[in-house]
């Protein structure tokens, strides 16, 4: 028997690692792109329309590939990097998984 249990502060219970992982997966929002594909950390996406970036004075053109995205915890936003724009957050409805 394993002694590795995780304390869940919300419920006050001790959970096995499998139960803790299952509970964490259930509370994580599912992020989908414009055509319904599920997005995960590290995926590459392409833009489906031209987007004007506020504060940067640039427009990202349709077809631009964004690599290595990160999920933010919001079901409609993804955090990503672009060589010319740092700290870029895009809406999932404007991207398609590559």
NUDRENZA-642584 format. One record per residue: residue in three letters; residue number from 0; z, x, y of N, C-alpha, C, CB in turn. Coordinates in nm, 2 decimals, decimal comma. Atoms other than C-alpha are relative to their C-alpha. Glycine has a CB too. Layout:
BEGIN
<keke aa="ALA" i="NUM" n_zz="Z" n_xx="X" n_yy="Y" ca_zz="Z" ca_xx="X" ca_yy="Y" c_zz="Z" c_xx="X" c_yy="Y" cb_zz="Z" cb_xx="X" cb_yy="Y"/>
...
This chain:
BEGIN
<keke aa="UNK" i="0" n_zz="0,00" n_xx="0,08" n_yy="-0,12" ca_zz="0,00" ca_xx="0,00" ca_yy="0,00" c_zz="0,00" c_xx="0,09" c_yy="0,12" cb_zz="0,12" cb_xx="-0,10" cb_yy="0,00"/>
<keke aa="UNK" i="1" n_zz="0,01" n_xx="-0,08" n_yy="-0,12" ca_zz="-0,09" ca_xx="0,13" ca_yy="0,34" c_zz="0,11" c_xx="-0,04" c_yy="0,10" cb_zz="-0,14" cb_xx="-0,01" cb_yy="0,06"/>
<keke aa="UNK" i="2" n_zz="-0,10" n_xx="0,02" n_yy="-0,10" ca_zz="0,17" ca_xx="0,16" ca_yy="0,62" c_zz="-0,07" c_xx="-0,02" c_yy="0,14" cb_zz="0,10" cb_xx="0,10" cb_yy="0,01"/>
<keke aa="UNK" i="3" n_zz="0,07" n_xx="0,01" n_yy="-0,13" ca_zz="-0,10" ca_xx="0,12" ca_yy="0,90" c_zz="-0,02" c_xx="-0,14" c_yy="0,04" cb_zz="-0,14" cb_xx="0,07" cb_yy="-0,01"/>
<keke aa="UNK" i="4" n_zz="0,01" n_xx="0,13" n_yy="-0,05" ca_zz="-0,04" ca_xx="-0,20" ca_yy="1,07" c_zz="0,00" c_xx="0,00" c_yy="0,15" cb_zz="0,12" cb_xx="-0,09" cb_yy="-0,05"/>
<keke aa="UNK" i="5" n_zz="0,02" n_xx="0,00" n_yy="-0,15" ca_zz="-0,12" ca_xx="-0,30" ca_yy="1,43" c_zz="0,08" c_xx="-0,12" c_yy="0,05" cb_zz="-0,15" cb_xx="-0,01" cb_yy="0,04"/>
<keke aa="UNK" i="6" n_zz="-0,08" n_xx="0,10" n_yy="-0,06" ca_zz="0,12" ca_xx="-0,50" ca_yy="1,65" c_zz="-0,09" c_xx="-0,08" c_yy="0,10" cb_zz="0,13" cb_xx="0,05" cb_yy="0,06"/>
<keke aa="UNK" i="7" n_zz="0,07" n_xx="0,08" n_yy="-0,10" ca_zz="-0,05" ca_xx="-0,79" ca_yy="1,83" c_zz="0,10" c_xx="-0,06" c_yy="0,10" cb_zz="-0,08" cb_xx="-0,11" cb_yy="-0,08"/>
<keke aa="UNK" i="8" n_zz="-0,10" n_xx="0,05" n_yy="-0,10" ca_zz="0,14" ca_xx="-0,85" ca_yy="2,15" c_zz="-0,02" c_xx="-0,14" c_yy="0,04" cb_zz="-0,01" cb_xx="0,09" cb_yy="0,13"/>
<keke aa="UNK" i="9" n_zz="0,03" n_xx="0,14" n_yy="-0,04" ca_zz="-0,03" ca_xx="-1,18" ca_yy="2,22" c_zz="0,07" c_xx="-0,10" c_yy="-0,10" cb_zz="-0,15" cb_xx="-0,03" cb_yy="0,00"/>
<keke aa="UNK" i="10" n_zz="-0,06" n_xx="0,09" n_yy="0,09" ca_zz="0,10" ca_xx="-1,34" ca_yy="1,90" c_zz="0,14" c_xx="0,04" c_yy="-0,05" cb_zz="-0,09" cb_xx="-0,02" cb_yy="-0,12"/>
<keke aa="UNK" i="11" n_zz="-0,12" n_xx="-0,06" n_yy="0,05" ca_zz="0,39" ca_xx="-1,11" ca_yy="1,82" c_zz="0,00" c_xx="0,02" c_yy="-0,15" cb_zz="0,11" cb_xx="-0,10" cb_yy="0,03"/>
<keke aa="UNK" i="12" n_zz="0,01" n_xx="-0,02" n_yy="0,14" ca_zz="0,26" ca_xx="-1,05" ca_yy="1,47" c_zz="-0,05" c_xx="0,14" c_yy="-0,03" cb_zz="-0,09" cb_xx="-0,10" cb_yy="-0,07"/>
<keke aa="UNK" i="13" n_zz="0,05" n_xx="-0,13" n_yy="0,05" ca_zz="0,19" ca_xx="-0,73" ca_yy="1,27" c_zz="-0,12" c_xx="-0,04" c_yy="-0,08" cb_zz="0,10" cb_xx="0,08" cb_yy="-0,09"/>
<keke aa="UNK" i="14" n_zz="0,13" n_xx="0,03" n_yy="0,07" ca_zz="-0,18" ca_xx="-0,73" ca_yy="1,15" c_zz="-0,04" c_xx="0,12" c_yy="-0,07" cb_zz="-0,10" cb_xx="-0,05" cb_yy="0,10"/>
<keke aa="UNK" i="15" n_zz="0,06" n_xx="-0,11" n_yy="0,07" ca_zz="-0,35" ca_xx="-0,52" ca_yy="0,89" c_zz="-0,12" c_xx="0,05" c_yy="0,09" cb_zz="-0,05" cb_xx="-0,04" cb_yy="-0,14"/>
<keke aa="UNK" i="16" n_zz="0,11" n_xx="-0,05" n_yy="-0,07" ca_zz="-0,63" ca_xx="-0,30" ca_yy="1,03" c_zz="-0,13" c_xx="-0,09" c_yy="-0,01" cb_zz="-0,04" cb_xx="0,14" cb_yy="-0,04"/>
<keke aa="UNK" i="17" n_zz="0,11" n_xx="0,09" n_yy="0,02" ca_zz="-0,89" ca_xx="-0,54" ca_yy="0,88" c_zz="0,01" c_xx="-0,12" c_yy="0,09" cb_zz="-0,02" cb_xx="-0,03" cb_yy="-0,15"/>
<keke aa="UNK" i="18" n_zz="-0,03" n_xx="0,12" n_yy="-0,08" ca_zz="-0,73" ca_xx="-0,84" ca_yy="1,05" c_zz="-0,02" c_xx="0,03" c_yy="0,15" cb_zz="0,13" cb_xx="-0,06" cb_yy="-0,03"/>
<keke aa="UNK" i="19" n_zz="0,01" n_xx="-0,03" n_yy="-0,14" ca_zz="-0,71" ca_xx="-0,66" ca_yy="1,38" c_zz="-0,14" c_xx="0,02" c_yy="0,04" cb_zz="0,08" cb_xx="0,13" cb_yy="0,03"/>
<keke aa="UNK" i="20" n_zz="0,14" n_xx="-0,02" n_yy="-0,03" ca_zz="-1,07" ca_xx="-0,56" ca_yy="1,37" c_zz="-0,08" c_xx="-0,13" c_yy="0,01" cb_zz="-0,07" cb_xx="0,09" cb_yy="-0,10"/>
<keke aa="UNK" i="21" n_zz="0,06" n_xx="0,13" n_yy="0,01" ca_zz="-1,17" ca_xx="-0,91" ca_yy="1,28" c_zz="0,03" c_xx="-0,08" c_yy="0,13" cb_zz="0,04" cb_xx="-0,08" cb_yy="-0,12"/>
<keke aa="UNK" i="22" n_zz="-0,04" n_xx="0,07" n_yy="-0,12" ca_zz="-0,97" ca_xx="-1,05" ca_yy="1,57" c_zz="-0,07" c_xx="0,05" c_yy="0,13" cb_zz="0,15" cb_xx="0,00" cb_yy="0,01"/>
<keke aa="UNK" i="23" n_zz="0,06" n_xx="-0,06" n_yy="-0,12" ca_zz="-1,11" ca_xx="-0,80" ca_yy="1,82" c_zz="-0,15" c_xx="-0,04" c_yy="0,00" cb_zz="0,01" cb_xx="0,15" cb_yy="-0,01"/>
<keke aa="UNK" i="24" n_zz="0,14" n_xx="0,04" n_yy="0,00" ca_zz="-1,47" ca_xx="-0,89" ca_yy="1,71" c_zz="-0,02" c_xx="-0,14" c_yy="0,04" cb_zz="-0,06" cb_xx="0,02" cb_yy="-0,14"/>
<keke aa="UNK" i="25" n_zz="0,01" n_xx="0,14" n_yy="-0,04" ca_zz="-1,40" ca_xx="-1,26" ca_yy="1,76" c_zz="0,02" c_xx="-0,02" c_yy="0,15" cb_zz="0,10" cb_xx="-0,08" cb_yy="-0,08"/>
<keke aa="UNK" i="26" n_zz="-0,02" n_xx="0,02" n_yy="-0,14" ca_zz="-1,28" ca_xx="-1,21" ca_yy="2,11" c_zz="-0,10" c_xx="0,07" c_yy="0,09" cb_zz="0,14" cb_xx="0,06" cb_yy="0,04"/>
<keke aa="UNK" i="27" n_zz="0,10" n_xx="-0,07" n_yy="-0,08" ca_zz="-1,56" ca_xx="-0,98" ca_yy="2,22" c_zz="-0,12" c_xx="-0,09" c_yy="0,02" cb_zz="-0,05" cb_xx="0,13" cb_yy="-0,07"/>
<keke aa="UNK" i="28" n_zz="0,12" n_xx="0,10" n_yy="-0,02" ca_zz="-1,84" ca_xx="-1,19" ca_yy="2,39" c_zz="-0,13" c_xx="0,06" c_yy="-0,05" cb_zz="-0,01" cb_xx="-0,02" cb_yy="0,15"/>
<keke aa="UNK" i="29" n_zz="0,13" n_xx="-0,04" n_yy="0,05" ca_zz="-2,18" ca_xx="-1,18" ca_yy="2,24" c_zz="-0,10" c_xx="0,00" c_yy="0,12" cb_zz="-0,05" cb_xx="-0,10" cb_yy="-0,11"/>
<keke aa="UNK" i="30" n_zz="0,09" n_xx="-0,02" n_yy="-0,10" ca_zz="-2,44" ca_xx="-1,05" ca_yy="2,48" c_zz="-0,14" c_xx="0,00" c_yy="-0,05" cb_zz="0,02" cb_xx="0,14" cb_yy="0,08"/>
<keke aa="UNK" i="31" n_zz="0,14" n_xx="0,01" n_yy="0,05" ca_zz="-2,81" ca_xx="-1,15" ca_yy="2,43" c_zz="-0,09" c_xx="0,02" c_yy="0,12" cb_zz="-0,02" cb_xx="-0,14" cb_yy="-0,06"/>
<keke aa="UNK" i="32" n_zz="0,10" n_xx="-0,03" n_yy="-0,11" ca_zz="-3,12" ca_xx="-1,05" ca_yy="2,62" c_zz="-0,08" c_xx="-0,12" c_yy="0,03" cb_zz="-0,10" cb_xx="0,12" cb_yy="-0,05"/>
<keke aa="UNK" i="33" n_zz="0,08" n_xx="0,11" n_yy="-0,04" ca_zz="-3,39" ca_xx="-1,27" ca_yy="2,76" c_zz="-0,07" c_xx="-0,08" c_yy="-0,11" cb_zz="-0,10" cb_xx="0,04" cb_yy="0,10"/>
<keke aa="UNK" i="34" n_zz="0,06" n_xx="0,07" n_yy="0,11" ca_zz="-3,54" ca_xx="-1,36" ca_yy="2,42" c_zz="0,09" c_xx="-0,03" c_yy="-0,11" cb_zz="-0,12" cb_xx="0,08" cb_yy="-0,05"/>
<keke aa="UNK" i="35" n_zz="-0,10" n_xx="0,04" n_yy="0,10" ca_zz="-3,22" ca_xx="-1,40" ca_yy="2,23" c_zz="0,05" c_xx="0,11" c_yy="-0,09" cb_zz="-0,05" cb_xx="-0,11" cb_yy="-0,08"/>
<keke aa="UNK" i="36" n_zz="-0,05" n_xx="-0,11" n_yy="0,08" ca_zz="-3,17" ca_xx="-1,06" ca_yy="2,07" c_zz="0,14" c_xx="0,05" c_yy="0,04" cb_zz="-0,10" cb_xx="0,12" cb_yy="0,00"/>
<keke aa="UNK" i="37" n_zz="-0,14" n_xx="-0,05" n_yy="-0,03" ca_zz="-2,81" ca_xx="-0,94" ca_yy="2,05" c_zz="-0,01" c_xx="0,14" c_yy="0,05" cb_zz="0,09" cb_xx="-0,02" cb_yy="-0,12"/>
<keke aa="UNK" i="38" n_zz="-0,01" n_xx="-0,14" n_yy="-0,05" ca_zz="-2,74" ca_xx="-0,63" ca_yy="2,26" c_zz="0,13" c_xx="0,06" c_yy="-0,04" cb_zz="-0,01" cb_xx="0,00" cb_yy="0,15"/>
<keke aa="UNK" i="39" n_zz="-0,12" n_xx="-0,08" n_yy="0,04" ca_zz="-2,50" ca_xx="-0,36" ca_yy="2,15" c_zz="0,01" c_xx="0,13" c_yy="0,09" cb_zz="0,00" cb_xx="0,04" cb_yy="-0,15"/>
<keke aa="UNK" i="40" n_zz="-0,01" n_xx="-0,13" n_yy="-0,08" ca_zz="-2,37" ca_xx="-0,04" ca_yy="2,32" c_zz="-0,10" c_xx="0,10" c_yy="-0,06" cb_zz="0,15" cb_xx="0,06" cb_yy="-0,02"/>
<keke aa="UNK" i="41" n_zz="0,10" n_xx="-0,11" n_yy="0,04" ca_zz="-2,63" ca_xx="0,24" ca_yy="2,31" c_zz="-0,14" c_xx="-0,05" c_yy="-0,02" cb_zz="0,05" cb_xx="0,06" cb_yy="-0,12"/>
<keke aa="UNK" i="42" n_zz="0,14" n_xx="0,05" n_yy="0,01" ca_zz="-2,93" ca_xx="0,01" ca_yy="2,29" c_zz="-0,09" c_xx="0,04" c_yy="0,12" cb_zz="0,00" cb_xx="-0,15" cb_yy="-0,01"/>
<keke aa="UNK" i="43" n_zz="0,09" n_xx="-0,02" n_yy="-0,11" ca_zz="-3,24" ca_xx="0,07" ca_yy="2,50" c_zz="-0,07" c_xx="-0,14" c_yy="0,03" cb_zz="-0,11" cb_xx="0,10" cb_yy="-0,04"/>
<keke aa="UNK" i="44" n_zz="0,06" n_xx="0,13" n_yy="-0,04" ca_zz="-3,38" ca_xx="-0,22" ca_yy="2,70" c_zz="-0,11" c_xx="0,03" c_yy="0,10" cb_zz="0,10" cb_xx="-0,09" cb_yy="0,07"/>
<keke aa="UNK" i="45" n_zz="0,11" n_xx="-0,01" n_yy="-0,10" ca_zz="-3,69" ca_xx="-0,28" ca_yy="2,92" c_zz="0,01" c_xx="-0,12" c_yy="0,09" cb_zz="-0,14" cb_xx="0,01" cb_yy="-0,07"/>
<keke aa="UNK" i="46" n_zz="-0,01" n_xx="0,10" n_yy="-0,10" ca_zz="-3,70" ca_xx="-0,48" ca_yy="3,24" c_zz="-0,12" c_xx="-0,10" c_yy="-0,02" cb_zz="0,00" cb_xx="0,05" cb_yy="0,14"/>
<keke aa="UNK" i="47" n_zz="0,10" n_xx="0,10" n_yy="0,02" ca_zz="-3,90" ca_xx="-0,81" ca_yy="3,22" c_zz="-0,06" c_xx="-0,04" c_yy="0,14" cb_zz="0,05" cb_xx="-0,12" cb_yy="-0,07"/>
<keke aa="UNK" i="48" n_zz="0,05" n_xx="0,03" n_yy="-0,13" ca_zz="-3,95" ca_xx="-0,84" ca_yy="3,60" c_zz="0,04" c_xx="0,11" c_yy="0,10" cb_zz="0,04" cb_xx="-0,14" cb_yy="0,05"/>
<keke aa="UNK" i="49" n_zz="-0,04" n_xx="-0,10" n_yy="-0,11" ca_zz="-3,94" ca_xx="-0,63" ca_yy="3,92" c_zz="0,14" c_xx="-0,04" c_yy="0,06" cb_zz="-0,11" cb_xx="0,01" cb_yy="0,11"/>
<keke aa="UNK" i="50" n_zz="-0,13" n_xx="0,03" n_yy="-0,05" ca_zz="-3,58" ca_xx="-0,61" ca_yy="4,04" c_zz="0,03" c_xx="0,09" c_yy="0,13" cb_zz="0,11" cb_xx="0,02" cb_yy="-0,10"/>
<keke aa="UNK" i="51" n_zz="-0,04" n_xx="-0,07" n_yy="-0,12" ca_zz="-3,48" ca_xx="-0,51" ca_yy="4,40" c_zz="0,15" c_xx="0,04" c_yy="-0,02" cb_zz="-0,02" cb_xx="-0,08" cb_yy="0,13"/>
<keke aa="UNK" i="52" n_zz="-0,14" n_xx="-0,05" n_yy="0,01" ca_zz="-3,16" ca_xx="-0,30" ca_yy="4,38" c_zz="0,07" c_xx="0,00" c_yy="0,13" cb_zz="0,01" cb_xx="0,14" cb_yy="-0,07"/>
<keke aa="UNK" i="53" n_zz="-0,08" n_xx="0,01" n_yy="-0,12" ca_zz="-2,91" ca_xx="-0,39" ca_yy="4,65" c_zz="0,07" c_xx="0,13" c_yy="0,03" cb_zz="0,09" cb_xx="-0,12" cb_yy="0,00"/>
<keke aa="UNK" i="54" n_zz="-0,07" n_xx="-0,12" n_yy="-0,03" ca_zz="-2,77" ca_xx="-0,09" ca_yy="4,83" c_zz="-0,07" c_xx="0,13" c_yy="-0,03" cb_zz="0,13" cb_xx="0,00" cb_yy="-0,07"/>
<keke aa="UNK" i="55" n_zz="0,07" n_xx="-0,13" n_yy="0,04" ca_zz="-3,01" ca_xx="0,16" ca_yy="4,68" c_zz="-0,14" c_xx="0,00" c_yy="0,08" cb_zz="-0,03" cb_xx="0,00" cb_yy="-0,15"/>
<keke aa="UNK" i="56" n_zz="0,13" n_xx="0,00" n_yy="-0,07" ca_zz="-3,32" ca_xx="0,05" ca_yy="4,88" c_zz="-0,12" c_xx="0,03" c_yy="-0,09" cb_zz="0,00" cb_xx="0,09" cb_yy="0,11"/>
<keke aa="UNK" i="57" n_zz="0,10" n_xx="-0,03" n_yy="0,10" ca_zz="-3,53" ca_xx="0,07" ca_yy="4,56" c_zz="-0,03" c_xx="-0,13" c_yy="-0,07" cb_zz="0,04" cb_xx="0,11" cb_yy="-0,09"/>
<keke aa="UNK" i="58" n_zz="0,04" n_xx="0,11" n_yy="0,09" ca_zz="-3,72" ca_xx="-0,17" ca_yy="4,33" c_zz="-0,03" c_xx="0,07" c_yy="-0,13" cb_zz="-0,12" cb_xx="-0,07" cb_yy="0,06"/>
<keke aa="UNK" i="59" n_zz="0,03" n_xx="-0,05" n_yy="0,14" ca_zz="-3,71" ca_xx="-0,11" ca_yy="3,96" c_zz="-0,12" c_xx="-0,09" c_yy="-0,05" cb_zz="0,12" cb_xx="-0,02" cb_yy="-0,10"/>
<keke aa="UNK" i="60" n_zz="0,12" n_xx="0,07" n_yy="0,04" ca_zz="-4,05" ca_xx="-0,21" ca_yy="3,82" c_zz="0,01" c_xx="-0,06" c_yy="-0,14" cb_zz="-0,12" cb_xx="0,09" cb_yy="0,01"/>
<keke aa="UNK" i="61" n_zz="0,00" n_xx="0,07" n_yy="0,13" ca_zz="-4,12" ca_xx="-0,44" ca_yy="3,53" c_zz="-0,05" c_xx="0,10" c_yy="-0,10" cb_zz="-0,10" cb_xx="-0,12" cb_yy="0,00"/>
<keke aa="UNK" i="62" n_zz="0,04" n_xx="-0,09" n_yy="0,10" ca_zz="-4,15" ca_xx="-0,24" ca_yy="3,21" c_zz="0,08" c_xx="0,13" c_yy="0,00" cb_zz="-0,14" cb_xx="0,04" cb_yy="0,01"/>
<keke aa="UNK" i="63" n_zz="-0,08" n_xx="-0,12" n_yy="0,00" ca_zz="-3,90" ca_xx="0,03" ca_yy="3,31" c_zz="0,10" c_xx="-0,01" c_yy="-0,12" cb_zz="0,08" cb_xx="0,00" cb_yy="0,14"/>
<keke aa="UNK" i="64" n_zz="-0,09" n_xx="0,00" n_yy="0,11" ca_zz="-3,70" ca_xx="0,14" ca_yy="3,01" c_zz="0,13" c_xx="0,06" c_yy="0,04" cb_zz="-0,07" cb_xx="0,09" cb_yy="-0,12"/>
<keke aa="UNK" i="65" n_zz="-0,13" n_xx="-0,05" n_yy="-0,02" ca_zz="-3,33" ca_xx="0,18" ca_yy="3,04" c_zz="0,07" c_xx="0,03" c_yy="-0,13" cb_zz="0,09" cb_xx="-0,11" cb_yy="0,08"/>
<keke aa="UNK" i="66" n_zz="-0,06" n_xx="-0,04" n_yy="0,12" ca_zz="-3,16" ca_xx="0,38" ca_yy="2,77" c_zz="0,15" c_xx="0,00" c_yy="0,00" cb_zz="-0,06" cb_xx="0,14" cb_yy="-0,04"/>
<keke aa="UNK" i="67" n_zz="-0,14" n_xx="-0,01" n_yy="0,02" ca_zz="-2,81" ca_xx="0,38" ca_yy="2,64" c_zz="0,08" c_xx="-0,09" c_yy="0,09" cb_zz="0,04" cb_xx="0,15" cb_yy="0,02"/>
<keke aa="UNK" i="68" n_zz="-0,08" n_xx="0,09" n_yy="-0,07" ca_zz="-2,66" ca_xx="0,07" ca_yy="2,78" c_zz="0,14" c_xx="-0,01" c_yy="-0,05" cb_zz="-0,07" cb_xx="-0,14" cb_yy="0,00"/>
<keke aa="UNK" i="69" n_zz="-0,14" n_xx="0,02" n_yy="0,04" ca_zz="-2,29" ca_xx="-0,02" ca_yy="2,77" c_zz="0,03" c_xx="-0,15" c_yy="0,04" cb_zz="0,10" cb_xx="0,10" cb_yy="0,07"/>
<keke aa="UNK" i="70" n_zz="-0,04" n_xx="0,14" n_yy="-0,02" ca_zz="-2,15" ca_xx="-0,37" ca_yy="2,74" c_zz="0,13" c_xx="0,00" c_yy="0,09" cb_zz="0,03" cb_xx="-0,08" cb_yy="-0,13"/>
<keke aa="UNK" i="71" n_zz="-0,11" n_xx="0,00" n_yy="-0,10" ca_zz="-1,90" ca_xx="-0,46" ca_yy="3,02" c_zz="0,11" c_xx="-0,10" c_yy="-0,04" cb_zz="-0,05" cb_xx="-0,04" cb_yy="0,13"/>
<keke aa="UNK" i="72" n_zz="-0,10" n_xx="0,10" n_yy="0,03" ca_zz="-1,70" ca_xx="-0,74" ca_yy="2,85" c_zz="-0,04" c_xx="-0,14" c_yy="0,05" cb_zz="0,13" cb_xx="0,04" cb_yy="0,05"/>
<keke aa="UNK" i="73" n_zz="0,05" n_xx="0,12" n_yy="-0,05" ca_zz="-1,89" ca_xx="-1,00" ca_yy="3,05" c_zz="-0,13" c_xx="-0,04" c_yy="-0,09" cb_zz="-0,04" cb_xx="0,01" cb_yy="0,15"/>
<keke aa="UNK" i="74" n_zz="0,11" n_xx="0,04" n_yy="0,09" ca_zz="-2,15" ca_xx="-1,20" ca_yy="2,84" c_zz="-0,13" c_xx="0,01" c_yy="0,07" cb_zz="0,03" cb_xx="-0,13" cb_yy="-0,06"/>
<keke aa="UNK" i="75" n_zz="0,13" n_xx="-0,01" n_yy="-0,06" ca_zz="-2,42" ca_xx="-1,16" ca_yy="3,10" c_zz="-0,03" c_xx="0,13" c_yy="0,08" cb_zz="-0,01" cb_xx="-0,12" cb_yy="0,10"/>
<keke aa="UNK" i="76" n_zz="0,02" n_xx="-0,13" n_yy="-0,08" ca_zz="-2,38" ca_xx="-0,81" ca_yy="3,25" c_zz="0,00" c_xx="0,12" c_yy="-0,10" cb_zz="0,11" cb_xx="0,02" cb_yy="0,11"/>
<keke aa="UNK" i="77" n_zz="0,01" n_xx="-0,12" n_yy="0,07" ca_zz="-2,47" ca_xx="-0,47" ca_yy="3,11" c_zz="0,01" c_xx="0,12" c_yy="0,10" cb_zz="-0,12" cb_xx="0,01" cb_yy="-0,09"/>
<keke aa="UNK" i="78" n_zz="-0,01" n_xx="-0,12" n_yy="-0,09" ca_zz="-2,38" ca_xx="-0,13" ca_yy="3,26" c_zz="-0,10" c_xx="0,10" c_yy="-0,05" cb_zz="0,15" cb_xx="0,06" cb_yy="0,00"/>
<keke aa="UNK" i="79" n_zz="0,10" n_xx="-0,10" n_yy="0,05" ca_zz="-2,65" ca_xx="0,13" ca_yy="3,25" c_zz="-0,02" c_xx="0,11" c_yy="0,11" cb_zz="-0,14" cb_xx="-0,07" cb_yy="-0,03"/>
<keke aa="UNK" i="80" n_zz="0,03" n_xx="-0,11" n_yy="-0,09" ca_zz="-2,78" ca_xx="0,45" ca_yy="3,41" c_zz="-0,16" c_xx="0,00" c_yy="0,01" cb_zz="0,05" cb_xx="0,13" cb_yy="-0,06"/>
<keke aa="UNK" i="81" n_zz="0,14" n_xx="-0,03" n_yy="-0,03" ca_zz="-3,12" ca_xx="0,52" ca_yy="3,57" c_zz="0,00" c_xx="0,13" c_yy="0,07" cb_zz="-0,06" cb_xx="-0,12" cb_yy="0,09"/>
<keke aa="UNK" i="82" n_zz="0,00" n_xx="-0,14" n_yy="-0,06" ca_zz="-3,22" ca_xx="0,87" ca_yy="3,68" c_zz="0,02" c_xx="0,00" c_yy="0,15" cb_zz="-0,13" cb_xx="0,07" cb_yy="-0,03"/>
<keke aa="UNK" i="83" n_zz="-0,01" n_xx="0,00" n_yy="-0,15" ca_zz="-3,24" ca_xx="0,76" ca_yy="4,05" c_zz="0,12" c_xx="-0,09" c_yy="0,05" cb_zz="-0,13" cb_xx="-0,05" cb_yy="0,06"/>
<keke aa="UNK" i="84" n_zz="-0,10" n_xx="0,09" n_yy="-0,04" ca_zz="-2,96" ca_xx="0,50" ca_yy="4,05" c_zz="0,12" c_xx="0,02" c_yy="-0,09" cb_zz="-0,05" cb_xx="-0,15" cb_yy="0,00"/>
<keke aa="UNK" i="85" n_zz="-0,12" n_xx="-0,01" n_yy="0,08" ca_zz="-2,60" ca_xx="0,56" ca_yy="3,94" c_zz="0,08" c_xx="-0,12" c_yy="0,01" cb_zz="0,09" cb_xx="0,13" cb_yy="0,04"/>
<keke aa="UNK" i="86" n_zz="-0,09" n_xx="0,12" n_yy="-0,01" ca_zz="-2,36" ca_xx="0,28" ca_yy="3,85" c_zz="-0,08" c_xx="-0,13" c_yy="0,00" cb_zz="0,09" cb_xx="0,01" cb_yy="0,11"/>
<keke aa="UNK" i="87" n_zz="0,08" n_xx="0,12" n_yy="0,00" ca_zz="-2,63" ca_xx="0,02" ca_yy="3,78" c_zz="0,05" c_xx="-0,10" c_yy="-0,10" cb_zz="-0,15" cb_xx="0,04" cb_yy="-0,03"/>
<keke aa="UNK" i="88" n_zz="-0,04" n_xx="0,12" n_yy="0,08" ca_zz="-2,52" ca_xx="-0,32" ca_yy="3,65" c_zz="-0,11" c_xx="-0,10" c_yy="0,00" cb_zz="0,13" cb_xx="-0,06" cb_yy="0,04"/>
<keke aa="UNK" i="89" n_zz="0,11" n_xx="0,09" n_yy="0,01" ca_zz="-2,80" ca_xx="-0,55" ca_yy="3,53" c_zz="0,05" c_xx="-0,13" c_yy="-0,07" cb_zz="-0,12" cb_xx="0,06" cb_yy="-0,07"/>
<keke aa="UNK" i="90" n_zz="-0,02" n_xx="0,12" n_yy="0,07" ca_zz="-2,80" ca_xx="-0,91" ca_yy="3,42" c_zz="-0,08" c_xx="0,00" c_yy="-0,13" cb_zz="-0,03" cb_xx="-0,13" cb_yy="0,09"/>
<keke aa="UNK" i="91" n_zz="0,07" n_xx="-0,01" n_yy="0,13" ca_zz="-2,89" ca_xx="-0,95" ca_yy="3,05" c_zz="-0,12" c_xx="-0,09" c_yy="0,00" cb_zz="0,10" cb_xx="-0,05" cb_yy="-0,11"/>
<keke aa="UNK" i="92" n_zz="0,12" n_xx="0,09" n_yy="0,00" ca_zz="-3,14" ca_xx="-1,23" ca_yy="3,14" c_zz="-0,12" c_xx="0,07" c_yy="0,05" cb_zz="0,03" cb_xx="-0,12" cb_yy="0,08"/>
<keke aa="UNK" i="93" n_zz="0,12" n_xx="-0,07" n_yy="-0,06" ca_zz="-3,37" ca_xx="-0,97" ca_yy="3,31" c_zz="-0,04" c_xx="0,11" c_yy="-0,09" cb_zz="0,03" cb_xx="0,05" cb_yy="0,13"/>
<keke aa="UNK" i="94" n_zz="0,04" n_xx="-0,11" n_yy="0,09" ca_zz="-3,40" ca_xx="-0,73" ca_yy="3,01" c_zz="-0,04" c_xx="-0,05" c_yy="-0,14" cb_zz="0,12" cb_xx="0,10" cb_yy="-0,01"/>
<keke aa="UNK" i="95" n_zz="0,04" n_xx="0,03" n_yy="0,14" ca_zz="-3,55" ca_xx="-0,73" ca_yy="2,66" c_zz="0,03" c_xx="0,13" c_yy="-0,08" cb_zz="-0,15" cb_xx="-0,04" cb_yy="-0,01"/>
<keke aa="UNK" i="96" n_zz="-0,03" n_xx="-0,11" n_yy="0,09" ca_zz="-3,43" ca_xx="-0,51" ca_yy="2,38" c_zz="-0,13" c_xx="0,07" c_yy="-0,05" cb_zz="0,09" cb_xx="-0,04" cb_yy="-0,12"/>
<keke aa="UNK" i="97" n_zz="0,11" n_xx="-0,08" n_yy="0,05" ca_zz="-3,67" ca_xx="-0,23" ca_yy="2,28" c_zz="0,00" c_xx="0,01" c_yy="-0,15" cb_zz="-0,01" cb_xx="0,14" cb_yy="0,07"/>
